Amino acid sequence: MNLYLQKKHIIPIYLCFSGLGSIVQPMLLMGCTIALFDIDKSGVSAAYLEPARLLGISCTGLLGVFFIKFFSSYNTIVKYILLLTLCTLLGFLLYNEVNIRSAAIAIWALSCLFSMIHPISITCINTQIETAEKPFFFSTCQIFSQGLNILAPKLANILLANFGFKSLLLFCILINILRILVWKQLDAIKVATKEERMQKYGMLTGFKEIVQNPGLLWMISFRIISHIGIVAYTISLPIIAAEIANGNSQIHAQLFSHNMSINNLAFIVSGIWGSWQLKRNPKLIIYFFNISPMLIVLAAIIAFYARQPLYLQITALFYGAGLYFFRTATSTIAQALTKKNKLAYAILAGDGTVKFFAYGISYLMPLWVVLPPIWGIAHPFVGCILCSLLSLRIAKPIVKMYLSSLRKENSVK
């Protein structure tokens, strides 16, 4: 199989693999949120699932590097992680009880496993993409990953209402089996990433790469600051939805599923526009840094004042669009500023660091939401607005370093 055929087949298969993976977590999160609302009508218990997810991602920094050091190839690592994911879902199914402890442990474990697959698979596919095509590819990848997420919350709601929580878990198990089969089709990656697979580094390589690289250090700072705004929305959503539902489980489930679907729809619509623009001019990626904080600020402000379903849905539109610009900008520029042979290490360390700080903030967020407001606005949203404005300032040196790296690469060619 020549290089052209490898590129032609690997990219669509990878997009399918990534898309299937994006279904499981939101469906399980949706199911656990609705199940916990039946136990705690305030929505506070369900709000603690997001900190569990963030803690899982923060643990990948060292665990992911352990997998890379222990196994001989990226393909082997992904296969073992997929098998561990399957075992986790089966264990949750056999446990046969949904409470805050079991739900949090399951969300934590799956977040940890899914977060390890992402950088390793991205490292594999990164060698297949030309530099000029990467902004468009990463944008398209984000869209495809979110595409099925429009249906995921609705499907989770239907399965829960008609067949119960076990049916949702069985569906997630089926999706994971499909991912294993899809990954088997990516054998061509073994050839494409032969050199990268043979290089092994220390446990702290990713952290050292970030500290020694000013561009990555600024990027991590930008992500940490921006995540305060993102976490303010995701943590508060179950509590706000519970207030609007006023104890009605059916209304709460509908509100939560509608908002997740609208969020993903806004992500995709923004992504289609963004991909089209990036295809025409890849350098437009630098403006995404400015767009994302402003949209997330609008979402946070509207979310706090939302006491009707319509306003909550408008919030989801702004948040989904802001999330697209944030993820596309950070993923595209971060890989451009990172050495290719250390990309997986840097992603694992970066995700772990950012989510560790986000976990600390998110753990206190449910307590802050119910405190008396400052200037008529809840504490988390005040912090969101201030941090988003700060992130706009941090974006400037990142953009300069990215443009400088492009000029250097073009001069070498």
C-alpha positions in Angstrom: 0.0 0.0 0.0 1.6 3.3 -1.1 1.6 6.5 0.9 -1.3 8.1 -1.0 -3.6 5.1 -0.3 -2.5 5.1 3.3 -3.6 8.8 3.6 -6.8 8.1 1.7 -7.9 5.3 4.0 -6.4 6.2 7.4 -8.0 9.6 7.8 -11.7 8.5 7.2 -11.2 5.4 9.4 -9.7 7.6 12.1 -12.6 10.0 11.9 -15.0 7.1 12.4 -13.0 5.8 15.3 -13.0 9.3 16.9 -16.7 9.8 16.2 -17.7 6.5 17.9 -15.6 7.3 20.9 -17.3 10.7 21.4 -20.7 8.9 22.0 -20.0 6.8 25.0 -19.0 9.5 27.6 -21.9 12.0 27.0 -24.4 9.1 27.0 -23.1 7.7 30.2 -22.8 11.2 31.8 -26.4 11.9 30.7 -27.7 8.6 32.1 -25.9 9.0 35.5 -27.1 12.7 35.8 -30.7 11.7 35.3 -30.4 8.7 37.6 -28.8 10.8 40.3 -31.6 13.5 39.9 -34.1 10.9 41.1 -32.0 10.6 44.3 -31.2 14.3 44.8 -33.7 16.7 43.3 -31.4 19.7 43.9 -29.0 18.6 41.1 -25.9 19.1 43.3 -25.0 15.3 43.4 -25.1 15.3 39.6 -23.0 18.4 39.4 -20.1 16.4 41.0 -19.9 14.1 38.0 -18.0 16.8 36.1 -15.2 17.0 38.7 -14.9 13.2 38.5 -14.5 13.5 34.8 -11.9 16.2 35.1 -10.0 14.2 37.8 -9.9 11.3 35.4 -8.4 13.4 32.6 -5.9 14.9 35.0 -4.6 11.4 35.9 -3.6 10.7 32.3 -0.4 12.8 32.5 1.5 10.0 34.2 -0.6 7.0 33.5 -0.4 7.6 29.7 3.4 7.9 29.8 3.5 4.6 31.8 1.6 2.9 29.0 3.9 4.4 26.4 7.0 3.1 28.3 5.6 -0.3 29.0 4.3 -1.3 25.5 6.2 -1.4 22.2 3.8 0.4 19.9 1.0 2.9 19.8 -1.3 0.4 18.3 -0.8 -2.1 21.1 -1.5 0.7 23.7 -4.8 1.7 22.1 -5.9 -2.0 21.9 -5.3 -2.5 25.6 -7.0 0.7 26.6 -10.0 -0.2 24.5 -10.1 -3.6 26.3 -9.9 -1.9 29.7 -12.7 0.4 28.7 -14.8 -2.6 27.8 -14.0 -4.2 31.2 -15.0 -0.9 33.0 -18.4 -0.8 31.3 -19.0 -4.5 32.0 -18.1 -3.9 35.7 -20.5 -1.0 36.0 -23.2 -3.2 34.4 -22.6 -6.1 36.8 -22.6 -3.7 39.8 -26.3 -3.0 39.0 -26.6 0.1 41.2 -26.4 3.8 40.4 -25.3 6.1 43.2 -23.0 9.1 43.5 -20.0 6.8 44.4 -20.4 4.2 41.6 -21.3 6.9 39.0 -18.3 9.0 39.9 -15.9 6.1 39.8 -17.2 4.9 36.4 -17.0 8.5 35.0 -13.5 8.9 36.4 -12.2 5.6 35.0 -13.7 6.1 31.5 -12.4 9.7 31.3 -8.9 8.5 32.2 -9.0 5.8 29.6 -10.5 7.9 26.8 -8.1 10.7 27.5 -5.1 8.4 27.0 -6.4 7.2 23.6 -6.8 10.7 22.2 -3.1 11.9 22.3 -1.8 8.5 21.2 -4.1 8.3 18.2 -3.5 11.9 17.3 0.3 11.2 17.3 -0.3 8.4 14.9 -2.4 10.4 12.5 -0.3 13.6 12.8 2.4 12.1 10.6 -0.1 11.7 7.7 -1.2 15.3 7.5 0.7 18.1 5.7 1.3 21.3 7.7 -1.0 23.4 5.5 -3.8 20.9 5.8 -3.7 20.5 9.6 -5.9 23.5 10.6 -8.6 22.1 8.3 -8.1 18.5 9.4 -8.3 19.3 13.1 -11.3 21.4 12.6 -13.0 18.6 10.6 -12.0 16.1 13.3 -13.7 18.3 16.0 -16.9 18.5 13.9 -17.0 14.7 13.2 -16.4 13.9 16.9 -19.3 16.1 17.9 -21.6 15.0 15.0 -23.1 12.0 16.7 -23.2 13.8 20.0 -26.4 15.6 18.8 -28.2 12.3 18.9 -26.4 10.9 21.9 -28.3 12.8 24.6 -31.7 12.1 23.0 -30.8 8.5 22.5 -29.7 8.2 26.1 -33.0 9.8 27.3 -35.0 7.3 25.1 -33.1 4.3 26.4 -33.5 5.4 30.0 -37.2 6.2 29.7 -38.2 3.0 27.8 -35.6 0.3 28.8 -33.7 1.5 31.8 -30.1 2.3 32.7 -28.9 -1.2 31.8 -29.9 -0.8 28.2 -27.8 2.4 28.1 -24.8 0.5 29.4 -25.3 -2.3 26.9 -25.4 0.2 24.1 -22.1 1.8 25.3 -20.5 -1.6 25.4 -21.6 -2.3 21.8 -20.1 1.0 20.7 -16.8 0.1 22.4 -16.7 -3.2 20.6 -17.2 -1.4 17.3 -14.3 0.9 18.1 -12.1 -2.2 18.7 -13.1 -3.5 15.2 -12.5 -0.1 13.6 -9.1 0.3 15.1 -8.0 -3.0 13.6 -8.5 -1.5 10.2 -5.7 1.0 11.0 -2.8 -1.4 10.4 -1.3 1.0 8.0 -0.5 3.3 10.9 2.2 0.8 12.0 4.2 1.7 8.9 3.5 5.4 9.0 4.6 5.8 12.6 7.4 3.2 12.8 10.1 5.8 13.9 7.9 7.5 16.5 7.0 4.1 18.1 10.6 3.2 18.6 11.4 6.4 20.6 11.0 6.2 24.4 11.4 9.0 26.9 11.2 9.5 30.7 8.0 9.8 32.7 8.4 13.6 33.0 9.2 14.2 29.4 5.9 15.9 28.6 6.2 18.3 31.6 9.8 19.1 30.7 8.8 19.9 27.1 6.1 22.3 28.3 8.4 24.1 30.8 11.3 24.4 28.2 8.9 25.6 25.4 7.6 29.2 26.0 4.9 28.7 23.4 3.5 25.6 25.2 3.9 27.3 28.6 1.7 30.2 27.4 -0.7 27.7 25.8 -1.2 25.8 29.1 -1.8 29.2 30.9 -4.4 30.1 28.3 -6.1 26.8 28.7 -6.2 26.9 32.5 -7.6 30.4 32.6 -10.2 29.6 29.8 -11.3 26.4 31.6 -12.7 28.4 34.5 -15.3 29.8 32.2 -16.0 26.4 30.7 -16.2 24.7 34.1 -18.6 27.4 35.4 -21.1 26.4 32.7 -20.8 22.6 32.8 -20.9 22.4 36.6 -23.8 24.8 37.0 -26.0 23.3 34.2 -27.4 20.4 36.3 -28.2 22.8 39.2 -29.9 25.4 36.9 -31.8 22.7 35.1 -33.0 21.3 38.5 -34.2 24.7 39.6 -36.3 25.1 36.4 -37.6 21.5 36.6 -38.7 22.1 40.2 -38.5 18.4 41.1 -40.0 17.0 37.9 -37.6 14.2 36.7 -39.1 14.2 33.1 -38.7 17.9 32.6 -35.1 17.8 34.1 -34.2 14.9 31.7 -35.6 16.8 28.7 -33.9 20.1 29.6 -30.6 18.4 30.1 -30.8 16.3 26.9 -32.0 19.3 24.8 -29.1 21.5 26.1 -26.5 18.9 25.3 -27.9 18.4 21.8 -28.1 22.1 21.1 -24.6 22.5 22.4 -23.3 19.9 20.0 -25.4 21.3 17.1 -23.9 24.8 17.7 -20.4 23.2 17.8 -21.0 21.5 14.4 -22.5 24.6 12.7 -19.6 26.7 13.9 -17.3 23.9 12.8 -18.6 23.8 9.3 -18.2 27.5 8.9 -14.7 27.4 10.6 -13.5 24.5 8.5 -14.6 26.3 5.3 -12.7 29.4 6.4 -9.6 27.5 7.4 -9.6 25.7 4.1 -9.4 29.0 2.3 -6.9 30.7 4.8 -5.3 28.5 7.5 -3.9 31.6 9.3 -7.4 32.5 10.4 -6.9 30.0 13.2 -5.3 32.8 15.2 -8.6 34.7 15.5 -10.3 31.7 17.1 -8.4 32.6 20.3 -10.3 35.9 20.5 -13.7 34.5 19.5 -13.9 31.6 22.0 -13.6 33.6 25.3 -16.2 36.1 24.3 -18.7 33.5 23.4 -18.1 31.6 26.6 -18.6 34.8 28.7 -21.9 35.4 27.0 -23.0 31.8 27.7 -22.0 32.1 31.4 -23.9 35.4 31.9 -27.1 34.1 30.2 -26.9 30.8 32.1 -27.0 32.5 35.5 -30.0 34.6 34.6 -31.7 31.7 32.8 -34.9 30.7 34.6 -36.7 29.6 31.4 -35.9 26.7 29.0 -35.5 29.1 26.1 -32.7 31.1 27.7 -31.0 27.9 28.7 -31.0 26.8 25.1 -29.6 30.1 23.9 -26.8 29.6 26.5 -26.1 26.2 24.9 -25.7 27.8 21.5 -23.1 30.3 22.6 -21.3 27.7 24.7 -21.2 25.1 21.9 -19.8 27.7 19.4 -17.2 28.9 21.9 -16.1 25.4 22.7 -15.5 24.7 19.0 -13.3 27.8 18.5 -11.4 27.0 21.8 -10.7 23.3 21.0 -9.7 23.9 17.4 -7.4 26.8 18.2 -5.6 25.0 21.0 -5.3 21.6 19.3 -4.0 23.1 16.0 -1.5 25.6 17.4 -0.3 23.3 20.3 0.8 20.6 17.9 2.5 23.2 15.7 4.6 24.4 18.6 5.5 20.9 19.8 8.3 18.6 18.6 6.7 15.8 16.6 8.6 13.0 18.4 7.3 14.3 21.8 3.7 15.2 20.8 2.0 12.4 22.7 4.0 13.2 25.9 3.2 16.9 25.6 -0.5 16.3 25.1 -0.7 13.9 28.0 1.2 16.3 30.3 -0.8 19.3 29.1 -4.2 17.7 29.4 -3.3 16.4 32.9 -2.1 19.8 34.1 -5.0 21.7 32.8 -7.6 19.3 34.0 -6.0 19.0 37.4 -6.5 22.8 38.0 -10.0 22.5 36.5 -10.8 19.7 38.9 -9.8 21.8 41.9 -12.0 24.6 40.7 -14.9 22.4 39.7 -15.0 20.6 43.1 -15.8 24.0 44.8 -18.1 25.2 42.0 -21.4 23.7 43.2 -20.8 25.4 46.6 -20.1 28.7 45.0 -23.2 28.7 42.7 -25.5 28.7 45.7 -23.7 31.5 47.6 -25.3 35.0 47.6 -24.4 36.8 44.3 -21.8 39.6 43.9 -23.2 42.5 41.8 -26.2 40.4 41.0 -24.0 37.6 39.5 -23.0 34.3 41.0 -19.4 33.9 42.1 -18.4 31.4 39.4 -19.6 33.6 36.6 -17.8 36.7 38.0 -14.6 34.6 37.9 -15.5 33.4 34.4 -15.8 36.9 33.0 -12.6 38.1 34.6 -10.6 35.0 33.5 -11.9 35.1 30.0 -10.8 38.8 29.7 -7.4 37.7 31.0 -7.2 34.9 28.5 -7.6 37.4 25.6 -4.4 39.0 26.9 -2.5 35.7 27.1 -3.5 34.8 23.5 -1.3 37.5 22.0 2.2 35.9 22.7 0.8 32.5 21.6 -0.2 33.9 18.2 3.2 35.6 17.7 5.0 32.3 18.4 2.7 30.3 16.1 3.3 32.7 13.2 7.0 32.6 13.9 7.0 28.8 13.7 5.2 28.9 10.4 7.7 31.3 8.9 10.6 29.1 10.1 8.9 26.0 8.6 8.3 27.8 5.3 11.9 29.0 5.1 13.2 25.5 5.6 11.1 24.3 2.7 
